[in-house]
Amino acid sequence: MERNMQSSVYILASKPRGTLYIGVTKNLKTRIYQHKNNLVKGFTSSYSVHTLVYFECCDSIISAINREKQLKNWKRAWKIELIEQSNPHWHDLYNHI
């Protein structure tokens, strides 16, 4: 199965160490495209949260949802540490999916 067609949990940022958004999807590439082009009305479009800074592929949508809930309950510092472990410069990972 292609990575962009797997269930995924992802984190978007407005800028390095800026506003964060955690989401879950079955099609990462399409969902991030929607966020980047403000096709998703709500938090990400209101606060210009469009940079994909972290993602994880999961075995199922249920495991992705559970991971999303776990990450949303984390302290902000833990989320930043998670992002910076694999993406220390907060590069946009969209072209890598």
C-alpha positions as CSV (number, residue, x, y, z in Angstrom):
1,M,0.0,0.0,0.0
2,E,1.3,3.5,-0.8
3,R,2.2,5.6,2.1
4,N,-0.2,8.4,1.1
5,M,-3.1,5.9,1.0
6,Q,-2.4,4.6,4.5
7,S,-4.1,5.8,7.6
8,S,-1.9,8.5,9.1
9,V,-1.7,11.0,12.0
10,Y,-0.1,14.3,11.2
11,I,1.0,17.6,12.7
12,L,0.7,20.9,10.8
13,A,2.4,24.1,12.0
14,S,1.9,27.8,11.2
15,K,5.7,28.3,11.6
16,P,8.5,26.7,13.6
17,R,7.3,26.4,17.2
18,G,4.1,28.2,16.2
19,T,0.5,27.1,16.2
20,L,0.1,23.3,15.9
21,Y,-2.8,21.2,14.6
22,I,-3.0,17.4,14.9
23,G,-5.2,15.5,12.5
24,V,-5.9,12.0,11.1
25,T,-6.7,10.8,7.6
26,K,-6.8,7.8,5.3
27,N,-5.2,9.8,2.5
28,L,-2.3,12.0,3.7
29,K,-1.3,13.7,0.4
30,T,-4.9,14.7,-0.4
31,R,-5.7,15.9,3.1
32,I,-2.6,18.0,3.3
33,Y,-3.3,19.5,-0.1
34,Q,-6.8,20.4,1.2
35,H,-5.3,22.2,4.2
36,K,-2.7,24.0,2.1
37,N,-5.3,25.3,-0.2
38,N,-7.8,26.3,2.5
39,L,-10.3,23.7,1.3
40,V,-10.8,22.6,4.9
41,K,-12.7,25.4,6.7
42,G,-12.0,25.8,10.3
43,F,-8.9,26.0,12.5
44,T,-6.2,25.4,9.9
45,S,-7.6,28.0,7.5
46,S,-8.4,30.5,10.2
47,Y,-4.9,30.4,11.7
48,S,-2.8,29.7,8.5
49,V,-1.6,26.3,9.8
50,H,-0.4,24.7,6.6
51,T,3.1,23.3,7.0
52,L,3.3,19.5,7.4
53,V,6.0,19.1,10.0
54,Y,5.4,15.5,11.2
55,F,3.4,12.4,10.3
56,E,3.2,8.7,11.2
57,C,1.7,5.9,9.1
58,C,-0.5,3.6,11.1
59,D,-1.8,0.0,10.5
60,S,-5.5,1.1,10.6
61,I,-7.7,4.1,10.9
62,I,-8.5,3.0,14.5
63,S,-4.8,3.0,15.5
64,A,-4.4,6.4,13.8
65,I,-7.3,7.8,15.7
66,N,-5.9,6.4,19.0
67,R,-2.5,7.9,18.3
68,E,-4.2,11.3,17.4
69,K,-6.0,11.3,20.8
70,Q,-2.7,10.4,22.6
71,L,-0.8,13.2,20.9
72,K,-3.6,15.7,21.5
73,N,-3.3,15.0,25.2
74,W,0.5,15.5,25.3
75,K,2.0,18.7,26.7
76,R,3.0,21.2,24.0
77,A,6.7,20.7,24.8
78,W,6.4,17.0,24.2
79,K,4.9,17.6,20.8
80,I,7.7,20.0,19.8
81,E,10.3,17.5,21.0
82,L,8.6,14.8,18.8
83,I,8.7,17.1,15.8
84,E,12.2,18.2,16.3
85,Q,13.5,14.6,16.7
86,S,12.8,13.9,13.1
87,N,12.5,17.4,11.6
88,P,14.7,19.8,13.6
89,H,14.4,22.6,11.1
90,W,10.6,22.3,10.7
91,H,10.8,21.7,7.0
92,D,7.6,21.2,5.1
93,L,7.4,17.4,4.5
94,Y,4.6,17.6,2.0
95,N,6.9,16.8,-1.0
96,H,8.2,13.7,0.9
97,I,4.9,11.9,1.0
